[in-house]
């Protein structure tokens, strides 16, 4: 189930008319662009006409609302709630190369600090370090986990990363497939 949930080839039919090299490049970037747009905009921003018909459930103590419609869950739930999900996040971590990415991704999943880690090769980072603009080829890890595991995940990355200051940036998951959010809960430690 995890391999079906974590990987997809949805863009292949769309890009079949492109040349082989541009199709390969587009296929690698389309899922990342789509994921970032969904995370940035949220499902209710993309479909404002539907938001008035959503059934809203509010839990006390968290000040958050959760909306469930036909298996789509928005605005994070909480542990012990009746939706069987937990507040979840996506964490971005860059690594210097494929080997470092594979090793770190496997250790994160083995320790149940995340349900899934996507490895996105071939990114180029431009940044300032020690007063100079630097450009490096890196691999991006996209980590899906519980919000409550962020501190443990940061410590794990820091202890197992070769950078002095590793990137660890967390973004809340505000919507998604209810089954996927339940899978994140069930695949990570408490």
N, C-alpha and C positions, 0 to 999 in steps of 0.2 A: 504494500500500500504506500509506503513512504516514497518509493521511487516514482510511483505514478503521481503522487501529490507534489513532489519537489521538481519534477522535470516536465517539459512540455515542448512540443514541436508545432504549436499552433500557427506560427508564421510561415511555414513551408509552402502551403498552398498559395498564399498571397504573393510570394516572391518568386514563383516558378518562372515568370517571364523575364526576370533579370539575368544578367550574365552570372556565371558561376562565382567570380570573385566578389561582385557587389552583393549577390544573394547571400553569400556566406557572411559578409560583414553586416548586412541588414538583419539576418537571422539572429546573429549574436546580440545585436543592440535592441531589437524590437521588444523582447520581453522585459528588459531592464527599463526602457523608456516607459512602457505601459505600466509597470509596477510603480515607478516613481510618480507618474501622473496620478494613479489611483491613491497612493499614499498622500500626495500633496493636496489633492482636491477633495477626496472623500466621496463616497457613493452618493450622499444626499446632495452635494454640490453639482454632481453630474446629472441628476434627475430630480430637480426641484419640484416638478409637477407631481411626482410620486410621493414626496415626503409628507404631504398632508394625509395620505391614506395609510401611512404606517401605524401599526399598533405599538405604542410606547410603554415600556415597563421601566419604572424608576426604583432604584434601590436606595435606601437611606444609609447614611454614613459615608458614602463615597462621593456623593454629589455628581455622579455620572448617570447618564441615561443609556439604556440599551434598547435597540429597535430590532425586531425580528420579522422578516417578511419572506416567505417562500425560501427558507434556508439561507438568506443573506442576513448577516448580523452586523449592526453598526454601533459605534460608540461604546466599545468595551464593556464587558460584564465584570463581575468580581467573584472571588473564590467563595464557594458555598451558595452561589445564586442558583436560581432554577434553570438557567440556560446551560449549565455544565461547561462553562468557559471561564477563563481568568483574564485579567488585563494582560494584553500581549504587546510585544514590541518587535520592531525590525532594527537590527544593529548592523552598522556598516563598519568593517575593519579592512584596511588595506594591508597587503603583505608584499614583500619584494619580488617573489617569484612563485612558480607553480608548486615546487616542492614544499616551500614554507606554507603555502595555502592549503595544500592537501594535508600536511601534518597537523596544522592548527585546526582545520575543519573537523578532521577525524577525532581529535582529542576533545573538542567541544561537544560533539554528538555522543562520544563514548561516555563522557562524564555527565550526560543528560542535562547539560547547560543550555541546550537548544534542541528543538525538534528537527531542524533542517538547516543546512548551510549551503547556499548556492555559491559556486566559485565562478567569477566572471573574469576571464583572462583578457589580457591585451588592453588594459586601461593605461592612460598616460596622465600622470599627476604633475601639475605645475604648482610650486609652493615656495615660500621663503623659508630658508633655514640658515641660521648663523649669518644673517645679513646679506645673503645672496639668493637670487631666484634660481631654483633647481627644477629640473625636469627628469622624471624617472618613469620607466615602465613598471607597472605593478599589476597585481591581481586583487580584485575586490571580493570580499566575503560578504554575503548578505545573509544575516543570521536571524532566524525566527525563533522567539523564545517568550517566556513569561516575563512580565515587568519585574516581578519579585526576584528574578535571578540576575538582574543587571549588575549588581555589585560583585557577585561571585564570578560572573562572566568577565567583567573588567579585570579582576584580579588574575583570572586564568590567562587572559590575553597578555597582560603585563608580564607574568611569569614565564610565558612560552613564546614571546615575540622577540625578534632580534633588533627592532627599532628602540631607541631610547625613549621616544614618545609615540607609542602606537596610537593610531586613530581608532577611537571607539565612540561612535555616535549613535544614539538611540532615538528612534522615531516611534510614537505610539501607533498601534494599529487601531484605526477607528471604524473599520468595517471589513467585511469579508464573508466567506463561506462559513456558516455555522459549523459544518462538519470539519473544516480545516482548523478552525479555532479550537474545537474540542480535541482534535488530534494533537495540536500544540500542547494543550494541557496534559493529555495522557502520555505524551512522549518525553516529557521533561520531569525533573525531580521537583518535589514540593519545596 
